[in-house]
Amino acid sequence: MPSDYRILGVTLGPTLFGVVQSQVETVGLVDPADPPADMHGRSLVCRELGPMLGTPPQPLPTRRHALIVALRRRSVALLIDRIDSLYLENQPEIQMLAPLLAQRLARPWFLGAVIYQDAPLLLLDLRRIATDVMIGAV
């Protein structure tokens, strides 16, 4: 991971996760019933991120915040409740998850963690999640 990166805060229900901004092509609003096209004219594949990470389903408004992740052939819109820029003091280094913890995860969807407001903040691997969506693993 480069030493100069920006972390975005993604809220899913009551839980805050972090994402590295360089993994996100675009942030926007999307109507999952009528997904827009990506930069290459292909319709976006839309999926709710919360239920994939174990947060309870929320009542769905017609338009949702979306993290657009570009893959080789298609783009995936991961739908979320809220997104914010996070202020991380002194650009903390991303800490890898300990092997004991990493082996017990249902899916390898985390890059590691950083300290945010004196607590660990898990960083999602959006490219891995989007790839699993595209191959039908979730």
C-alpha positions in Angstrom: 0.0 0.0 0.0 1.5 3.4 -0.9 2.5 5.6 2.1 0.2 8.4 0.8 -3.4 7.2 0.7 -6.8 8.5 1.7 -9.3 6.5 3.7 -13.0 6.9 3.2 -15.5 5.9 5.9 -18.3 3.7 4.8 -21.3 3.3 7.1 -23.4 0.1 6.8 -26.2 0.1 9.4 -24.5 0.8 12.7 -21.0 -0.2 11.5 -18.2 1.9 10.2 -15.7 0.4 7.8 -12.8 2.1 5.9 -12.0 1.9 2.2 -8.9 3.1 0.4 -10.0 5.8 -2.0 -7.7 4.5 -4.8 -9.9 1.3 -5.1 -13.0 3.4 -5.9 -13.4 4.7 -9.5 -16.4 6.9 -8.6 -18.8 7.7 -5.7 -22.3 8.5 -6.6 -26.0 7.9 -6.3 -27.5 4.9 -8.1 -31.1 3.6 -8.5 -30.6 -0.2 -8.3 -33.8 -0.8 -10.3 -32.4 1.3 -13.2 -28.6 1.0 -13.0 -26.7 3.5 -15.1 -23.9 2.6 -17.6 -20.3 2.7 -16.7 -17.6 4.7 -18.6 -17.7 2.0 -21.4 -21.4 1.9 -21.9 -22.1 -1.3 -19.9 -24.7 -1.3 -17.2 -23.4 -1.5 -13.6 -23.8 -4.6 -11.6 -25.4 -3.4 -8.3 -25.2 -5.2 -5.0 -25.9 -4.2 -1.4 -22.6 -4.3 0.6 -24.2 -4.4 4.0 -25.8 -7.9 3.9 -22.6 -9.4 2.4 -20.8 -8.2 5.5 -23.5 -9.4 8.0 -25.3 -6.1 8.7 -29.1 -6.3 8.8 -30.9 -5.2 5.7 -32.1 -1.6 5.8 -35.3 -0.2 4.2 -34.2 0.7 0.7 -34.7 4.1 -0.7 -35.0 4.4 -4.5 -31.5 6.0 -4.8 -28.5 4.7 -2.9 -25.0 5.8 -2.3 -22.7 3.7 -4.4 -19.0 2.9 -4.6 -18.2 2.2 -8.2 -15.4 -0.3 -8.5 -14.0 -0.8 -12.1 -12.9 -4.3 -13.0 -11.5 -5.5 -16.3 -14.7 -6.2 -18.1 -17.5 -4.6 -16.0 -18.0 -2.2 -13.1 -19.7 -3.0 -9.8 -21.7 -0.6 -7.8 -21.5 -1.5 -4.1 -24.5 0.1 -2.4 -24.0 1.6 1.0 -25.8 3.8 3.6 -23.3 6.6 3.8 -19.8 7.7 2.9 -17.5 10.3 4.4 -13.9 11.4 4.2 -12.1 10.4 7.4 -9.4 12.5 9.0 -6.6 10.2 10.1 -4.0 11.9 12.2 -0.4 11.3 11.1 -1.3 9.0 8.2 -1.3 5.7 10.1 0.2 2.7 8.5 -2.2 0.0 7.5 -1.7 -3.0 9.8 -2.3 -6.5 8.3 -4.7 -8.7 10.2 -3.0 -11.3 12.3 -2.9 -14.8 10.7 -5.1 -16.2 13.5 -7.8 -13.6 12.8 -7.4 -13.7 9.0 -7.9 -17.5 8.9 -11.2 -17.2 10.7 -12.8 -14.7 8.3 -15.6 -16.1 6.2 -14.2 -14.2 3.2 -10.8 -12.6 2.6 -12.3 -9.1 2.1 -10.1 -7.0 4.4 -6.8 -5.3 3.6 -6.1 -4.7 7.2 -6.9 -2.1 9.8 -5.9 1.4 10.9 -6.5 3.3 14.2 -9.3 5.8 13.9 -10.4 7.7 16.9 -8.4 5.4 19.2 -10.1 2.2 17.9 -9.3 -0.2 15.1 -11.0 0.5 11.8 -11.2 -2.5 9.4 -10.4 -1.6 5.7 -12.4 -3.4 3.1 -10.8 -4.8 -0.1 -13.3 -3.5 -2.5 -11.6 -5.0 -5.6 -11.8 -8.5 -4.0 -15.5 -8.0 -3.0 -16.4 -6.7 -6.5 -14.6 -9.6 -8.1 -16.5 -12.1 -5.9 -19.8 -10.4 -6.9 -18.9 -10.7 -10.6 -17.9 -14.4 -10.4 -21.1 -15.2 -8.5 -19.3 -16.2 -5.3 -21.8 -14.1 -3.2 
